């Protein structure tokens, strides 16, 4: 039996995206419409620009649907590989 059966994974959506799939992925993970998540980011942005910062952080740390690594993990692994070549 698959050990990942029934486990949700927070990841960026490929099918429910406007920009990078962050809101679609969060919506799928918590079981709400992605438009509500987008609205929350818009409100956070209007209340002091924190929505943009949170969105960028989520984009960097959330892997894309079907991918094993996030943008941050990819950058760190590439940096470590280049560092060991020195």
Secondary structure in CASP SS format (residue, H / E / C, confidence):
PFRMAT SS
TARGET T0000
AUTHOR 0000-0000-0000
METHOD secondary structure of the structure
MODEL  1
X C 1.00
X C 1.00
X C 1.00
X C 1.00
X C 1.00
X C 1.00
X C 1.00
X C 1.00
X C 1.00
X C 1.00
X C 1.00
X E 1.00
X C 1.00
X C 1.00
X C 1.00
X C 1.00
X C 1.00
X C 1.00
X C 1.00
X C 1.00
X C 1.00
X H 1.00
X H 1.00
X H 1.00
X H 1.00
X H 1.00
X H 1.00
X H 1.00
X H 1.00
X H 1.00
X C 1.00
X C 1.00
X C 1.00
X H 1.00
X H 1.00
X H 1.00
X H 1.00
X H 1.00
X H 1.00
X H 1.00
X H 1.00
X H 1.00
X H 1.00
X H 1.00
X H 1.00
X H 1.00
X C 1.00
X C 1.00
X C 1.00
X H 1.00
X H 1.00
X H 1.00
X H 1.00
X H 1.00
X H 1.00
X H 1.00
X H 1.00
X H 1.00
X H 1.00
X H 1.00
X H 1.00
X C 1.00
X C 1.00
X E 1.00
X C 1.00
X C 1.00
X C 1.00
X C 1.00
X C 1.00
X C 1.00
X H 1.00
X H 1.00
X H 1.00
X H 1.00
X H 1.00
X H 1.00
X H 1.00
X H 1.00
X H 1.00
X H 1.00
X H 1.00
X H 1.00
X H 1.00
X H 1.00
X H 1.00
X C 1.00
END
